[in-house]
Amino acid sequence: MVHEVVEFLNRLLGQSTPKSKGNHAFHCPWCKHPKKKLEVHPERGDWNCWVCENRKGRSLFTLLKALNCKKEKFDELNQILPKKKRRLPTNQSDEIAEIVSLPKEFKPLWEKHRSFEYTTCINYLYDRGVTLHDIIKYRLGYCERGIYANMIIFPNLDDNGKLNYFTTRSFLRNSKIKFINPPISRDVIGFEFQLNWNLPIVIVESALDAITVRRNATPIYGTIIPKQLKMKLLEHNVDEVYLALDPDAIKKTKAISEYFINVGINTKEIKIPNDSDVNKIGYEKFWNLFDSATHTNYNDIFENKLTEALNI
């Protein structure tokens, strides 16, 4: 089956190159990067371009849909795949809402327990400047068992208060695994339920960073602006955003600044000290840096691109 799927993909995307962990790399039809950046796992079906924003999926059928393939290609793939992985015929839309739920082992942190896990977790958060008010506001919890054992759970709610994502962080200080991302799309607006679109939006990387800021902060759960956030900022005519990404993401910060400037949103960058992040510097120091945030303009972007080109 795997060989047949690879042959099918080769006909669709061009000759592939085998990679580690069973992946096959192809030239991406969207970004057209000179190197093969689109990787597909022919057995599991998941695919991802390492250059394009949000060009990824968890089945080969979503890949065909993204490529705008005709029905014949779907039928051909259907014949190749084993029955349990086939696409069932339907008259309904191919878009199926993703059902998101918290881990079944989730325990709310606002309910006190005497367990080692609860005590360790709550002390970890208090050491990081998180208060009981924050725990209730963001509905924080933790897990003692399961795949997310010894992890803090940060639920993400949409504008209607419905769960659409969650992120995690280990509360064991010497843990080798710092976090585990759930198999859910990250194209969400971080902490949307707590945002006021009539005020400037502060964009940070992690949930813990946003909780540290406390006022109108949205985590992007990485260094790429989700499509939904881009659309919502334009929809609500947000005048100004503040970028407070980690110092090692300076290239991404400039790219994000360029995008916002191009769509008419004033952008300010908050300079986070090297080897630090928003949570590490804490609430008070962050807001001191906020007051000294600088506007980004085209000269800054051009200078940054020139520096990259010259490898200075």
Order of alpha helices (4+ residues) and beta strands (2+ residues): alpha-beta-beta-beta-beta-beta-alpha-alpha-beta-alpha-alpha-beta-beta-beta-beta-alpha-beta-alpha-beta-alpha-beta-alpha-beta-alpha
